[in-house]
Amino acid sequence: MKALFTSLPATGHFNSILPLALALRDGGHEVAVCCASDFADRLAAMGLPHFPGGGRSLDEFLPREFKGFDPERARFIQHEVFAGAAPDRLMPDLVGAVERWQPDVLLRESSEFAVCVLAEKLDLPHAAVATGSSASLDAGGGFFAEPLSRLRQRHGLPPDPEAHIIHRYLTFSLMPPRWDGDAAVPPTLHHVRYENPKAPGQERPELLRRPDGRPLVLAALGTLMYGEPGLLAAIIGALGELPVDAIVAIGPGQDPATFGTVPVNVRLEPYVPQIAVLSIAALFVTHGGFNSTKEALSQGVPLVVIPIGAEQPYTAERVEALGLGRSIGVDERTAEIIRDRTRQVLDEPQFRRSAAALADEIARLPPLAHAVGLIEHLVAERQPIRREA
């Protein structure tokens, strides 16, 4: 079987497809990825063929007036970029990749929609990996229907007013059902186990040495949002007042001198191998990006969530609702509040127990090999695979 994956030009979206792509490859199938050229080196390191496609960054699709990560910007990105401009840009490259690769199935991260349209046009089965919570998948199709209708029309396809094509065949969630509570989900949604992918050549063993035995706190704001004004400084100040060792990822290109005198218990790093550091961390201070949240909770690490944009406020809500940690609102981003909520999560064992319980639920989900089997079945039968009741 030959499988071709696609992703939007954003690291978090790209990372969401890697576990399943590698599982398919390890299951004996041929796998390639059509995505931004910036990911070529990472794909080469993993032995996956790459077809360049789409833009280099989501920012190039945004009007100049959109600054920061407010709700209006988030809605515009999802509606007009994810389902409009981005698939338009990717489509010619994707068509070329399909012609060259001749895949049996197309797979996408759930915010990339060119696959849906091209697969229908070519009568190919397709599947999606949720790049966010299941609640973000738009099970009814209403939110994405209008921009997708424009895309379909440009490619000669009939109307699909409820966007049924989005989740027609098969969609995977990498979090357990309890994470989304009563949220509506597609009938073809299947929950499978999240497995942290290895990152060749990115090991940092010196960050894992623990000479004094104090709790380790990791703080990171993902791959896009580390530049949020003043927030990193507040986090550094907060952690400097606690009896912990802290590692703070400040992002590439950031000058540590910007933060002035840094507390002796805080280490600033442009990049942190997050999965490895989380394996020994007592707590994670995070923006609540979905990949970061999965990585922490799959290892039973409680959270302090400081949402900035996208679906991160939803992550903060679920963390609070499930007792997995604490959240901090937009008007609460002071060093004092961050310090106090971090201390609370560290001091109250129930947060660690709740995170460990969710980690156990993640571990008991079907493995990615099960997802591979479902994709094999999809290719053989070419019919939707509905979840069991």
Secondary structure as a PSIPRED ss2 file (coil, helix, strand):
# PSIPRED VFORMAT (PSIPRED V4.0)

   1 M C   1.000  0.000  0.000
   2 K E   0.000  0.000  1.000
   3 A E   0.000  0.000  1.000
   4 L E   0.000  0.000  1.000
   5 F E   0.000  0.000  1.000
   6 T E   0.000  0.000  1.000
   7 S C   1.000  0.000  0.000
   8 L C   1.000  0.000  0.000
   9 P C   1.000  0.000  0.000
  10 A C   1.000  0.000  0.000
  11 T H   0.000  1.000  0.000
  12 G H   0.000  1.000  0.000
  13 H H   0.000  1.000  0.000
  14 F H   0.000  1.000  0.000
  15 N H   0.000  1.000  0.000
  16 S H   0.000  1.000  0.000
  17 I H   0.000  1.000  0.000
  18 L H   0.000  1.000  0.000
  19 P H   0.000  1.000  0.000
  20 L H   0.000  1.000  0.000
  21 A H   0.000  1.000  0.000
  22 L H   0.000  1.000  0.000
  23 A H   0.000  1.000  0.000
  24 L H   0.000  1.000  0.000
  25 R H   0.000  1.000  0.000
  26 D H   0.000  1.000  0.000
  27 G C   1.000  0.000  0.000
  28 G C   1.000  0.000  0.000
  29 H C   1.000  0.000  0.000
  30 E E   0.000  0.000  1.000
  31 V E   0.000  0.000  1.000
  32 A E   0.000  0.000  1.000
  33 V E   0.000  0.000  1.000
  34 C E   0.000  0.000  1.000
  35 C E   0.000  0.000  1.000
  36 A C   1.000  0.000  0.000
  37 S H   0.000  1.000  0.000
  38 D H   0.000  1.000  0.000
  39 F H   0.000  1.000  0.000
  40 A H   0.000  1.000  0.000
  41 D H   0.000  1.000  0.000
  42 R H   0.000  1.000  0.000
  43 L H   0.000  1.000  0.000
  44 A H   0.000  1.000  0.000
  45 A H   0.000  1.000  0.000
  46 M C   1.000  0.000  0.000
  47 G C   1.000  0.000  0.000
  48 L C   1.000  0.000  0.000
  49 P C   1.000  0.000  0.000
  50 H E   0.000  0.000  1.000
  51 F E   0.000  0.000  1.000
  52 P E   0.000  0.000  1.000
  53 G C   1.000  0.000  0.000
  54 G C   1.000  0.000  0.000
  55 G C   1.000  0.000  0.000
  56 R C   1.000  0.000  0.000
  57 S C   1.000  0.000  0.000
  58 L H   0.000  1.000  0.000
  59 D H   0.000  1.000  0.000
  60 E H   0.000  1.000  0.000
  61 F H   0.000  1.000  0.000
  62 L C   1.000  0.000  0.000
  63 P C   1.000  0.000  0.000
  64 R C   1.000  0.000  0.000
  65 E C   1.000  0.000  0.000
  66 F C   1.000  0.000  0.000
  67 K C   1.000  0.000  0.000
  68 G C   1.000  0.000  0.000
  69 F C   1.000  0.000  0.000
  70 D C   1.000  0.000  0.000
  71 P H   0.000  1.000  0.000
  72 E H   0.000  1.000  0.000
  73 R H   0.000  1.000  0.000
  74 A H   0.000  1.000  0.000
  75 R H   0.000  1.000  0.000
  76 F H   0.000  1.000  0.000
  77 I H   0.000  1.000  0.000
  78 Q H   0.000  1.000  0.000
  79 H H   0.000  1.000  0.000
  80 E H   0.000  1.000  0.000
  81 V H   0.000  1.000  0.000
  82 F H   0.000  1.000  0.000
  83 A H   0.000  1.000  0.000
  84 G H   0.000  1.000  0.000
  85 A H   0.000  1.000  0.000
  86 A H   0.000  1.000  0.000
  87 P H   0.000  1.000  0.000
  88 D H   0.000  1.000  0.000
  89 R H   0.000  1.000  0.000
  90 L H   0.000  1.000  0.000
  91 M H   0.000  1.000  0.000
  92 P H   0.000  1.000  0.000
  93 D H   0.000  1.000  0.000
  94 L H   0.000  1.000  0.000
  95 V H   0.000  1.000  0.000
  96 G H   0.000  1.000  0.000
  97 A H   0.000  1.000  0.000
  98 V H   0.000  1.000  0.000
  99 E H   0.000  1.000  0.000
 100 R H   0.000  1.000  0.000
 101 W H   0.000  1.000  0.000
 102 Q C   1.000  0.000  0.000
 103 P C   1.000  0.000  0.000
 104 D C   1.000  0.000  0.000
 105 V E   0.000  0.000  1.000
 106 L E   0.000  0.000  1.000
 107 L E   0.000  0.000  1.000
 108 R E   0.000  0.000  1.000
 109 E E   0.000  0.000  1.000
 110 S C   1.000  0.000  0.000
 111 S C   1.000  0.000  0.000
 112 E C   1.000  0.000  0.000
 113 F C   1.000  0.000  0.000
 114 A H   0.000  1.000  0.000
 115 V H   0.000  1.000  0.000
 116 C H   0.000  1.000  0.000
 117 V H   0.000  1.000  0.000
 118 L H   0.000  1.000  0.000
 119 A H   0.000  1.000  0.000
 120 E H   0.000  1.000  0.000
 121 K H   0.000  1.000  0.000
 122 L H   0.000  1.000  0.000
 123 D C   1.000  0.000  0.000
 124 L C   1.000  0.000  0.000
 125 P C   1.000  0.000  0.000
 126 H E   0.000  0.000  1.000
 127 A E   0.000  0.000  1.000
 128 A E   0.000  0.000  1.000
 129 V E   0.000  0.000  1.000
 130 A C   1.000  0.000  0.000
 131 T C   1.000  0.000  0.000
 132 G C   1.000  0.000  0.000
 133 S C   1.000  0.000  0.000
 134 S H   0.000  1.000  0.000
 135 A H   0.000  1.000  0.000
 136 S H   0.000  1.000  0.000
 137 L H   0.000  1.000  0.000
 138 D C   1.000  0.000  0.000
 139 A C   1.000  0.000  0.000
 140 G C   1.000  0.000  0.000
 141 G C   1.000  0.000  0.000
 142 G H   0.000  1.000  0.000
 143 F H   0.000  1.000  0.000
 144 F H   0.000  1.000  0.000
 145 A H   0.000  1.000  0.000
 146 E H   0.000  1.000  0.000
 147 P H   0.000  1.000  0.000
 148 L H   0.000  1.000  0.000
 149 S H   0.000  1.000  0.000
 150 R H   0.000  1.000  0.000
 151 L H   0.000  1.000  0.000
 152 R H   0.000  1.000  0.000
 153 Q H   0.000  1.000  0.000
 154 R H   0.000  1.000  0.000
 155 H C   1.000  0.000  0.000
 156 G C   1.000  0.000  0.000
 157 L C   1.000  0.000  0.000
 158 P C   1.000  0.000  0.000
 159 P C   1.000  0.000  0.000
 160 D C   1.000  0.000  0.000
 161 P C   1.000  0.000  0.000
 162 E C   1.000  0.000  0.000
 163 A C   1.000  0.000  0.000
 164 H H   0.000  1.000  0.000
 165 I H   0.000  1.000  0.000
 166 I H   0.000  1.000  0.000
 167 H H   0.000  1.000  0.000
 168 R C   1.000  0.000  0.000
 169 Y C   1.000  0.000  0.000
 170 L E   0.000  0.000  1.000
 171 T E   0.000  0.000  1.000
 172 F E   0.000  0.000  1.000
 173 S E   0.000  0.000  1.000
 174 L C   1.000  0.000  0.000
 175 M C   1.000  0.000  0.000
 176 P C   1.000  0.000  0.000
 177 P H   0.000  1.000  0.000
 178 R H   0.000  1.000  0.000
 179 W H   0.000  1.000  0.000
 180 D H   0.000  1.000  0.000
 181 G C   1.000  0.000  0.000
 182 D C   1.000  0.000  0.000
 183 A C   1.000  0.000  0.000
 184 A C   1.000  0.000  0.000
 185 V C   1.000  0.000  0.000
 186 P C   1.000  0.000  0.000
 187 P C   1.000  0.000  0.000
 188 T C   1.000  0.000  0.000
 189 L E   0.000  0.000  1.000
 190 H E   0.000  0.000  1.000
 191 H E   0.000  0.000  1.000
 192 V C   1.000  0.000  0.000
 193 R C   1.000  0.000  0.000
 194 Y C   1.000  0.000  0.000
 195 E C   1.000  0.000  0.000
 196 N C   1.000  0.000  0.000
 197 P C   1.000  0.000  0.000
 198 K C   1.000  0.000  0.000
 199 A C   1.000  0.000  0.000
 200 P C   1.000  0.000  0.000
 201 G C   1.000  0.000  0.000
 202 Q C   1.000  0.000  0.000
 203 E C   1.000  0.000  0.000
 204 R C   1.000  0.000  0.000
 205 P H   0.000  1.000  0.000
 206 E H   0.000  1.000  0.000
 207 L H   0.000  1.000  0.000
 208 L H   0.000  1.000  0.000
 209 R C   1.000  0.000  0.000
 210 R C   1.000  0.000  0.000
 211 P C   1.000  0.000  0.000
 212 D C   1.000  0.000  0.000
 213 G C   1.000  0.000  0.000
 214 R C   1.000  0.000  0.000
 215 P C   1.000  0.000  0.000
 216 L E   0.000  0.000  1.000
 217 V E   0.000  0.000  1.000
 218 L E   0.000  0.000  1.000
 219 A E   0.000  0.000  1.000
 220 A E   0.000  0.000  1.000
 221 L C   1.000  0.000  0.000
 222 G C   1.000  0.000  0.000
 223 T C   1.000  0.000  0.000
 224 L C   1.000  0.000  0.000
 225 M C   1.000  0.000  0.000
 226 Y C   1.000  0.000  0.000
 227 G C   1.000  0.000  0.000
 228 E C   1.000  0.000  0.000
 229 P C   1.000  0.000  0.000
 230 G C   1.000  0.000  0.000
 231 L H   0.000  1.000  0.000
 232 L H   0.000  1.000  0.000
 233 A H   0.000  1.000  0.000
 234 A H   0.000  1.000  0.000
 235 I H   0.000  1.000  0.000
 236 I H   0.000  1.000  0.000
 237 G H   0.000  1.000  0.000
 238 A H   0.000  1.000  0.000
 239 L H   0.000  1.000  0.000
 240 G H   0.000  1.000  0.000
 241 E C   1.000  0.000  0.000
 242 L C   1.000  0.000  0.000
 243 P C   1.000  0.000  0.000
 244 V C   1.000  0.000  0.000
 245 D E   0.000  0.000  1.000
 246 A E   0.000  0.000  1.000
 247 I E   0.000  0.000  1.000
 248 V E   0.000  0.000  1.000
 249 A E   0.000  0.000  1.000
 250 I C   1.000  0.000  0.000
 251 G C   1.000  0.000  0.000
 252 P C   1.000  0.000  0.000
 253 G C   1.000  0.000  0.000
 254 Q C   1.000  0.000  0.000
 255 D C   1.000  0.000  0.000
 256 P H   0.000  1.000  0.000
 257 A H   0.000  1.000  0.000
 258 T H   0.000  1.000  0.000
 259 F H   0.000  1.000  0.000
 260 G C   1.000  0.000  0.000
 261 T C   1.000  0.000  0.000
 262 V C   1.000  0.000  0.000
 263 P C   1.000  0.000  0.000
 264 V C   1.000  0.000  0.000
 265 N C   1.000  0.000  0.000
 266 V E   0.000  0.000  1.000
 267 R E   0.000  0.000  1.000
 268 L E   0.000  0.000  1.000
 269 E E   0.000  0.000  1.000
 270 P C   1.000  0.000  0.000
 271 Y C   1.000  0.000  0.000
 272 V C   1.000  0.000  0.000
 273 P C   1.000  0.000  0.000
 274 Q H   0.000  1.000  0.000
 275 I H   0.000  1.000  0.000
 276 A H   0.000  1.000  0.000
 277 V H   0.000  1.000  0.000
 278 L H   0.000  1.000  0.000
 279 S C   1.000  0.000  0.000
 280 I C   1.000  0.000  0.000
 281 A C   1.000  0.000  0.000
 282 A C   1.000  0.000  0.000
 283 L E   0.000  0.000  1.000
 284 F E   0.000  0.000  1.000
 285 V E   0.000  0.000  1.000
 286 T E   0.000  0.000  1.000
 287 H C   1.000  0.000  0.000
 288 G C   1.000  0.000  0.000
 289 G C   1.000  0.000  0.000
 290 F H   0.000  1.000  0.000
 291 N H   0.000  1.000  0.000
 292 S H   0.000  1.000  0.000
 293 T H   0.000  1.000  0.000
 294 K H   0.000  1.000  0.000
 295 E H   0.000  1.000  0.000
 296 A H   0.000  1.000  0.000
 297 L H   0.000  1.000  0.000
 298 S C   1.000  0.000  0.000
 299 Q C   1.000  0.000  0.000
 300 G C   1.000  0.000  0.000
 301 V C   1.000  0.000  0.000
 302 P C   1.000  0.000  0.000
 303 L E   0.000  0.000  1.000
 304 V E   0.000  0.000  1.000
 305 V E   0.000  0.000  1.000
 306 I C   1.000  0.000  0.000
 307 P C   1.000  0.000  0.000
 308 I C   1.000  0.000  0.000
 309 G C   1.000  0.000  0.000
 310 A C   1.000  0.000  0.000
 311 E C   1.000  0.000  0.000
 312 Q H   0.000  1.000  0.000
 313 P H   0.000  1.000  0.000
 314 Y H   0.000  1.000  0.000
 315 T H   0.000  1.000  0.000
 316 A H   0.000  1.000  0.000
 317 E H   0.000  1.000  0.000
 318 R H   0.000  1.000  0.000
 319 V H   0.000  1.000  0.000
 320 E H   0.000  1.000  0.000
 321 A H   0.000  1.000  0.000
 322 L C   1.000  0.000  0.000
 323 G C   1.000  0.000  0.000
 324 L C   1.000  0.000  0.000
 325 G E   0.000  0.000  1.000
 326 R E   0.000  0.000  1.000
 327 S E   0.000  0.000  1.000
 328 I C   1.000  0.000  0.000
 329 G C   1.000  0.000  0.000
 330 V H   0.000  1.000  0.000
 331 D H   0.000  1.000  0.000
 332 E H   0.000  1.000  0.000
 333 R C   1.000  0.000  0.000
 334 T C   1.000  0.000  0.000
 335 A H   0.000  1.000  0.000
 336 E H   0.000  1.000  0.000
 337 I H   0.000  1.000  0.000
 338 I H   0.000  1.000  0.000
 339 R H   0.000  1.000  0.000
 340 D H   0.000  1.000  0.000
 341 R H   0.000  1.000  0.000
 342 T H   0.000  1.000  0.000
 343 R H   0.000  1.000  0.000
 344 Q H   0.000  1.000  0.000
 345 V H   0.000  1.000  0.000
 346 L H   0.000  1.000  0.000
 347 D H   0.000  1.000  0.000
 348 E C   1.000  0.000  0.000
 349 P H   0.000  1.000  0.000
 350 Q H   0.000  1.000  0.000
 351 F H   0.000  1.000  0.000
 352 R H   0.000  1.000  0.000
 353 R H   0.000  1.000  0.000
 354 S H   0.000  1.000  0.000
 355 A H   0.000  1.000  0.000
 356 A H   0.000  1.000  0.000
 357 A H   0.000  1.000  0.000
 358 L H   0.000  1.000  0.000
 359 A H   0.000  1.000  0.000
 360 D H   0.000  1.000  0.000
 361 E H   0.000  1.000  0.000
 362 I H   0.000  1.000  0.000
 363 A H   0.000  1.000  0.000
 364 R C   1.000  0.000  0.000
 365 L C   1.000  0.000  0.000
 366 P C   1.000  0.000  0.000
 367 P C   1.000  0.000  0.000
 368 L H   0.000  1.000  0.000
 369 A H   0.000  1.000  0.000
 370 H H   0.000  1.000  0.000
 371 A H   0.000  1.000  0.000
 372 V H   0.000  1.000  0.000
 373 G H   0.000  1.000  0.000
 374 L H   0.000  1.000  0.000
 375 I H   0.000  1.000  0.000
 376 E H   0.000  1.000  0.000
 377 H H   0.000  1.000  0.000
 378 L H   0.000  1.000  0.000
 379 V H   0.000  1.000  0.000
 380 A H   0.000  1.000  0.000
 381 E H   0.000  1.000  0.000
 382 R C   1.000  0.000  0.000
 383 Q C   1.000  0.000  0.000
 384 P C   1.000  0.000  0.000
 385 I C   1.000  0.000  0.000
 386 R C   1.000  0.000  0.000
 387 R C   1.000  0.000  0.000
 388 E C   1.000  0.000  0.000
 389 A C   1.000  0.000  0.000
